[in-house]
Amino acid sequence: MGNRMMESHPARSDLQVLKLDLARRVREVRKELYGEHGGPMLAEALRIPFRTWMNYEEGCTIPAQVILRFIETTQASVEWLLSGKGDKYTARGRRD
């Protein structure tokens, strides 16, 4: 049983890294599209409180409904949000 506890610890750490990477990417999109101080505008577009959005940018788990609205609103690429690879925006959302 002690081994299980030791095995699960790295997974928690990996999950935290993934959450922080996603937080960094959504923050980057927000800054590009809404500006350095555009958090309240994005939160309004997502229909959530600004403080809640700031928690997500700090690494709290983003609920599926919110990240889906974020993707729809910003046209951010799912692949890029998950991995940092590929285009940051979908073809529809790409700004030239």
C-alpha contacts under 8 A as a table, 3 or more apart, distances in Angstrom:
res1	aa1	res2	aa2	distance
1	M	4	R	5.34
1	M	5	M	6.86
2	G	5	M	5.31
2	G	6	M	6.56
3	N	6	M	5.08
3	N	7	E	6.09
4	R	7	E	4.99
4	R	8	S	6.12
5	M	8	S	5.37
5	M	9	H	6.48
6	M	9	H	5.51
6	M	10	P	7.68
7	E	10	P	6.44
7	E	11	A	7.47
8	S	11	A	5.32
8	S	12	R	6.57
9	H	12	R	5.26
9	H	13	S	6.52
10	P	13	S	4.92
10	P	14	D	6.13
11	A	14	D	4.93
11	A	15	L	6.11
12	R	15	L	5.06
12	R	16	Q	6.25
13	S	16	Q	5.08
13	S	17	V	6.32
14	D	17	V	5.08
14	D	18	L	6.29
15	L	18	L	5.07
15	L	19	K	6.20
16	Q	19	K	5.06
16	Q	20	L	6.14
16	Q	59	G	7.89
17	V	20	L	5.15
17	V	21	D	6.10
18	L	21	D	5.09
18	L	22	L	6.20
19	K	22	L	5.16
19	K	23	A	6.11
19	K	59	G	5.50
19	K	60	C	7.09
19	K	61	T	6.64
20	L	23	A	4.91
20	L	24	R	6.14
20	L	58	E	7.23
20	L	59	G	4.88
21	D	24	R	5.13
21	D	25	R	6.30
22	L	25	R	5.09
22	L	26	V	6.18
22	L	59	G	7.61
22	L	81	L	6.08
22	L	82	L	6.55
23	A	26	V	5.32
23	A	27	R	6.10
23	A	56	Y	6.20
23	A	57	E	4.58
23	A	58	E	6.16
23	A	59	G	5.20
23	A	60	C	7.89
24	R	27	R	5.15
24	R	28	E	6.18
24	R	57	E	6.64
24	R	58	E	7.98
25	R	28	E	4.97
25	R	29	V	6.33
25	R	81	L	6.08
25	R	84	G	7.62
26	V	29	V	5.12
26	V	30	R	6.08
26	V	57	E	6.79
26	V	81	L	7.24
27	R	30	R	5.00
27	R	31	K	6.13
27	R	57	E	5.77
28	E	31	K	5.21
28	E	32	E	6.23
29	V	32	E	5.11
29	V	33	L	6.07
29	V	74	T	7.61
29	V	76	A	7.42
30	R	33	L	5.33
30	R	34	Y	5.38
30	R	35	G	6.73
30	R	36	E	7.89
30	R	38	G	7.08
30	R	39	G	6.99
30	R	42	L	7.17
31	K	34	Y	5.37
31	K	35	G	4.32
31	K	36	E	5.02
31	K	37	H	7.66
31	K	38	G	6.94
32	E	35	G	5.75
32	E	36	E	7.95
33	L	74	T	7.57
34	Y	37	H	7.34
34	Y	38	G	4.53
34	Y	39	G	7.11
34	Y	41	M	7.15
34	Y	42	L	6.93
35	G	38	G	4.93
35	G	39	G	7.96
36	E	39	G	7.66
37	H	40	P	7.55
38	G	41	M	5.30
38	G	42	L	6.36
39	G	42	L	5.18
39	G	43	A	6.01
39	G	50	F	6.61
39	G	53	W	7.35
39	G	54	M	7.50
40	P	43	A	5.03
40	P	44	E	6.11
40	P	49	P	7.98
40	P	50	F	5.22
41	M	44	E	5.14
41	M	45	A	6.27
42	L	45	A	4.97
42	L	46	L	6.17
43	A	46	L	5.01
43	A	47	R	6.01
43	A	48	I	5.29
43	A	49	P	6.02
43	A	50	F	5.15
43	A	53	W	6.00
44	E	47	R	4.84
44	E	48	I	6.12
44	E	49	P	7.15
44	E	50	F	7.40
45	A	48	I	7.92
45	A	73	T	7.48
46	L	66	V	6.82
46	L	69	R	6.14
46	L	70	F	6.60
46	L	73	T	7.71
48	I	52	T	6.69
48	I	53	W	7.02
49	P	52	T	5.27
49	P	53	W	6.59
50	F	53	W	5.09
50	F	54	M	6.31
51	R	54	M	4.99
51	R	55	N	6.30
52	T	55	N	5.09
52	T	56	Y	6.55
53	W	56	Y	5.11
53	W	57	E	6.40
54	M	57	E	4.99
54	M	58	E	6.26
55	N	58	E	5.02
55	N	59	G	6.53
55	N	60	C	5.60
56	Y	59	G	5.21
56	Y	60	C	4.68
56	Y	61	T	6.35
56	Y	62	I	5.84
57	E	60	C	7.25
62	I	66	V	6.46
62	I	67	I	6.25
63	P	66	V	5.41
63	P	67	I	6.38
64	A	67	I	5.28
64	A	68	L	5.99
65	Q	68	L	5.22
65	Q	69	R	6.19
66	V	69	R	5.08
66	V	70	F	6.06
67	I	70	F	4.82
67	I	71	I	6.11
68	L	71	I	5.09
68	L	72	E	6.18
69	R	72	E	4.99
69	R	73	T	5.90
70	F	73	T	5.10
70	F	74	T	5.89
70	F	75	Q	7.75
70	F	76	A	7.71
71	I	74	T	5.38
71	I	75	Q	5.11
71	I	76	A	5.13
71	I	77	S	7.13
71	I	78	V	7.29
72	E	75	Q	5.35
72	E	76	A	7.60
74	T	89	Y	7.90
74	T	93	G	6.95
75	Q	89	Y	5.59
75	Q	90	T	5.69
75	Q	92	R	6.96
75	Q	93	G	4.71
75	Q	94	R	7.67
76	A	80	W	7.53
76	A	81	L	7.18
76	A	88	K	5.85
76	A	89	Y	4.27
76	A	90	T	6.04
76	A	93	G	7.13
77	S	80	W	5.21
77	S	81	L	6.18
77	S	87	D	6.65
77	S	88	K	5.37
77	S	89	Y	4.67
77	S	90	T	5.15
78	V	81	L	5.10
78	V	82	L	6.16
79	E	82	L	5.25
79	E	83	S	5.96
79	E	84	G	7.13
79	E	85	K	6.59
79	E	86	G	6.78
80	W	83	S	5.24
80	W	84	G	4.30
80	W	85	K	4.94
80	W	86	G	5.68
80	W	87	D	6.32
80	W	88	K	5.39
80	W	89	Y	7.84
81	L	84	G	5.84
81	L	88	K	7.52
84	G	88	K	7.78
85	K	88	K	7.86
87	D	90	T	6.99
89	Y	92	R	7.78
89	Y	93	G	5.57
89	Y	94	R	5.26
90	T	93	G	5.19
90	T	94	R	5.94
91	A	94	R	5.23
